[in-house]
């Protein structure tokens, strides 16, 4: 990934609130169908997995395929239950893992 992914998660929430989480990962997705100037096939390189965990438990995940656009934007909802750290993880075809952590306080 070229840049650190961006995550929008509120710093504070009330218990029971539905919270929208927004993520944007900078990544030049390569489908594996194109060729370079010499005619060689450019290998596929996409973000193929996204996961959000809270205290080790997965709260949201998505499998991505070659049709996903470059710089994928993912938005989903969670229920605020307790304060803690959410971890967001993106994995690409080469096995490179990028993780971002954000805290949210629940009152």
Secondary structure per residue as TSV (DSSP state, phi and psi in degrees):
chain	resnum	aa	ss	phi	psi
A	1	X	-	360.0	140.2
A	2	X	-	-73.2	-43.3
A	3	X	S	-127.8	164.4
A	4	X	-	-66.1	130.5
A	5	X	-	-59.9	150.0
A	6	X	E	-99.5	137.5
A	7	X	E	-131.1	131.2
A	8	X	E	-112.2	106.7
A	9	X	-	-134.5	128.9
A	10	X	-	-59.5	145.8
A	11	X	S	-75.2	-28.0
A	12	X	E	-133.8	149.1
A	13	X	E	-155.8	160.5
A	14	X	-	-93.9	145.9
A	15	X	T	-56.1	132.0
A	16	X	T	92.7	-13.5
A	17	X	-	-66.4	143.3
A	18	X	E	-86.4	124.5
A	19	X	E	-113.8	131.2
A	20	X	E	-89.7	130.2
A	21	X	E	-110.2	133.6
A	22	X	E	-124.6	135.1
A	23	X	E	-131.2	148.6
A	24	X	E	-141.4	119.0
A	25	X	-	-109.7	126.6
A	26	X	-	-81.7	115.0
A	27	X	-	-159.0	126.4
A	28	X	-	-82.9	94.9
A	29	X	-	-66.8	133.5
A	30	X	B	-120.7	119.4
A	31	X	-	-74.0	-21.8
A	32	X	S	91.1	1.6
A	33	X	-	-98.3	-12.0
A	34	X	-	-91.8	164.0
A	35	X	B	-122.3	150.3
A	36	X	-	-80.4	-175.7
A	37	X	T	-63.5	-23.8
A	38	X	T	-89.0	-3.0
A	39	X	S	91.6	4.4
A	40	X	-	-82.5	139.5
A	41	X	B	-67.2	131.3
A	42	X	-	-82.5	124.2
A	43	X	-	-62.7	148.7
A	44	X	-	-64.6	136.8
A	45	X	B	-150.1	98.5
A	46	X	-	-129.0	161.1
A	47	X	E	-76.7	118.9
A	48	X	E	-109.2	-6.7
A	49	X	E	-149.1	136.1
A	50	X	E	-129.4	139.2
A	51	X	E	-144.9	144.5
A	52	X	E	-120.3	126.5
A	53	X	E	-123.5	153.4
A	54	X	E	-134.9	118.0
A	55	X	T	52.7	40.9
A	56	X	T	83.8	-8.8
A	57	X	E	-100.4	133.8
A	58	X	E	-73.0	126.2
A	59	X	E	-106.9	-18.5
A	60	X	E	-161.6	142.7
A	61	X	E	-150.2	158.7
A	62	X	E	-147.4	136.3
A	63	X	E	-98.0	132.8
A	64	X	-	-113.3	153.7
A	65	X	-	-128.6	171.7
A	66	X	T	-54.6	-21.9
A	67	X	T	-77.5	-6.9
A	68	X	S	-69.7	137.7
A	69	X	-	-70.5	164.5
A	70	X	S	-63.3	151.7
A	71	X	S	54.9	59.5
A	72	X	-	-63.4	135.4
A	73	X	E	-105.3	126.5
A	74	X	E	-125.6	131.7
A	75	X	E	-130.7	136.6
A	76	X	E	-154.6	168.7
A	77	X	E	-114.5	144.1
A	78	X	E	-131.7	159.4
A	79	X	E	-98.9	126.1
A	80	X	-	-72.7	118.1
A	81	X	-	-115.1	-45.3
A	82	X	S	-152.2	160.1
A	83	X	-	-68.2	149.4
A	84	X	E	163.5	-170.4
A	85	X	E	-107.8	129.0
A	86	X	E	-98.9	135.2
A	87	X	E	-112.8	132.7
A	88	X	E	-115.9	126.6
A	89	X	E	-129.5	131.1
A	90	X	E	-116.5	135.9
A	91	X	E	-125.2	134.4
A	92	X	E	-105.0	178.7
A	93	X	T	-61.7	-26.7
A	94	X	T	-84.2	0.4
A	95	X	-	86.0	4.3
A	96	X	-	-69.9	129.0
A	97	X	E	-114.2	130.2
A	98	X	E	-119.1	128.6
A	99	X	E	-125.6	139.0
A	100	X	E	-128.1	137.4
A	101	X	E	-117.7	138.9
A	102	X	E	-135.9	141.3
A	103	X	E	-98.4	148.7
A	104	X	E	-138.3	128.8
A	105	X	E	-95.2	130.9
A	106	X	E	-115.0	130.0
A	107	X	-	-118.0	360.0
